Amino acid sequence: MTIKRGLLSLVGAAGMVSGVAHAQTTPNCNDTTLLPNPVYLTGSSAFEPMLAKFSVAIQNANVGKSPSEQLSIVYLTSASCDGITSAISLSAMTGTGHYYVPDPAALATGGALTKNCAFDAAGVNLGIKPNIGVSDVPYNLCPGSAAAPMPATLGNWNGPVQSMLIVVPKSNATTTSISAEQAADIWGCGANGGITPYIDETAIQQRSATSGTQILVGRAIGVSPGAFKGNPNSGTGALITSLGTVSDPMKAIGFVAADAYQSPANAGLMNAVAFRAFFQNKAYYADSDATSINKRNVRDGHYAIQGPLNFFAPLTAGQPAPLVKKTIDFISGAVAIDPAKPNGYIDIVANAGDVPTCAMTVQISPDSYGYFAPYKPPVACGCYFESTVTKTSPVGCTPCASSATCPTGTTCQTGFCEKQ
């Protein structure tokens, strides 16, 4: 179609005692019997599918450890910049949090089930403060950052690279690509943009000015995140629901993170469209084609709507609290969750739909321009990453046990001969 302008403790069967069923109640998020050593995160809704997988991996590594050695993760979804704000203000968390347990139907892939916990008990706030703010974007891309620079007492760590996808309902098989100029008219001008069939602002889906997904899309199409037209949604899940309930699916369009797009829960709901950025000659999918999940065009910079995750936490004497540091080390890949599985971090990120930095050959500037520069990771894992998502040995990649068997110009890293 041509668009025309015109946690981490395994929870048993709660409420079952001696075979007698009792009404289940939502536990408090500070229940340390259920959640030993809890660490509280808040922010990007796009990050939750991957965090759930991290949580299950940490839980599996906790098996056999005493409660004092364990780590439990509790998440409150909001939006990226709201996560940063929470890490600065440390205001008490409210509403419903999430913790995660293994999914018996998907144990082999680290599947997780989401459980609820309460930050407010019987109408009384529990006073739980966030430990880590999670954002799809760096501090300087959030609204108001120019007027209030990031505090020196706030630490910032990078995580895996996310890609944001422009999507249409699954039934729309004719819209296969879009340009930055067309997207700017759709979300920047709405009905006045004249990009048919996307002229119904109730069918055009957006997030909010504090959403990292929206900020990254806005950077790529030249539209301020606060100026987007369309139906606002509180989170990724809400946007997917809104996209699917538009009466005429041919008029519906939105954007989500790749991990949400690839989630089994959303299978069959959306099609991702290829994106042509400014100054590009053709449109690219995040992957090598519409049906792959190898993120090749993200990894080499052909796909423009991307950026690394950011984790923010308060510092004392230049360091985060010990449990907070342990959590950040795990979810940023600085420390292996399970030393017996040195590639476990890559597995989690790859299966969640994102890219570990070891598989990247470019890095994007953390400013409003989003320019790419070459990147050489200390330890490369591009071949291993692709083998994980494709379940095959990629063409041009040589498995290895040592560098002695690798071709000239490559070394054995994460089980494959990678370019030096």
ABEGO torsion letter per residue (X at the ends): XBBBBXXABBBBBBGBBGGBBBBBBBBBAABAAABBGBBBBBEBAAAAAAAAAAAAAAAAAABGBBAAABBBBBBBBBBAAAAAAAAAAGBBBBEBBBBBBBBAAAAAAGBBBBBBBBABBGGBBAGBBBABBBBABBAAABBGAAABBBBAABBBBBBBBBBBBBBBBAABAABABBBAAAAAAAAAAEAAAGBOABABAAABBBBBAABAAAAAAAAAAGBBAAABBEBBBABAAAAAAAAAABABAAABBBBBBAAAAABAAABGABBBBBBBBBGBABBBBABABAABAAGAAAAAGABABBEBBBBBBBBBGGBBBAAAAAAAAAAAGABBABAABAAAAAAAAAAAGBBBAAABABBBBABAAGBBBBBBBABBAAAAAAAAAAGBBBBGBBBBABAAABBBGBBBBGGBBBBX
